[in-house]
Amino acid sequence: FPTLFHMAMDYLPVQGSAVPCEQIFSSSGETDMKKRNHIQPVLMEALQMLKFFYKKSWLDF
């Protein structure tokens, strides 16, 4: 079922992570504060990814 395989790969990607779970939750606690409690989940995810990429020097401004 090659077509089904490609559809699954497009819509059901597996998130890989080299960061321990505790570090991820710790970092999200720094971002998700009472002042920012109206952040949508998509924006929260984007902020976490930007912080991770910046710390790893994968972003070059």
C-alpha positions in Angstrom: 0.0 0.0 0.0 2.5 2.7 -1.1 -0.1 5.4 -1.5 -1.5 4.8 2.0 2.1 4.8 3.4 2.9 8.2 1.8 -0.4 9.7 3.1 0.4 8.4 6.6 3.9 9.9 6.4 2.4 13.3 5.4 -0.4 13.4 8.1 1.0 11.3 10.9 4.7 12.3 11.3 6.5 11.1 14.4 8.1 13.8 16.4 11.7 13.1 17.2 13.5 14.7 20.1 17.0 14.6 21.4 15.9 16.6 24.5 15.0 14.8 27.7 11.3 15.2 28.7 12.1 17.1 31.9 13.9 19.8 30.0 11.0 20.2 27.6 8.5 20.6 30.4 10.8 22.9 32.3 11.3 25.1 29.3 7.5 25.2 28.5 6.9 26.4 32.1 9.1 29.4 31.5 7.1 30.3 28.4 3.6 29.5 29.7 3.1 32.0 32.5 0.0 33.7 33.9 0.7 36.7 31.7 0.6 34.6 28.6 -2.2 32.2 29.4 -4.1 33.1 26.3 -1.5 31.7 23.9 -2.9 29.2 21.5 -1.3 25.7 21.4 0.1 26.2 17.9 1.8 29.4 19.0 3.1 27.8 22.2 4.6 25.0 20.1 6.2 27.5 17.7 7.7 29.4 20.6 9.1 26.3 22.2 10.7 25.3 18.8 12.2 28.7 18.3 13.7 28.7 21.8 15.2 25.2 21.2 16.6 26.2 17.8 18.1 29.4 19.2 19.7 27.5 22.1 21.2 25.0 19.7 22.5 27.9 17.5 20.4 26.6 14.6 19.0 30.1 14.1 21.4 32.7 12.9 20.0 36.2 13.1 
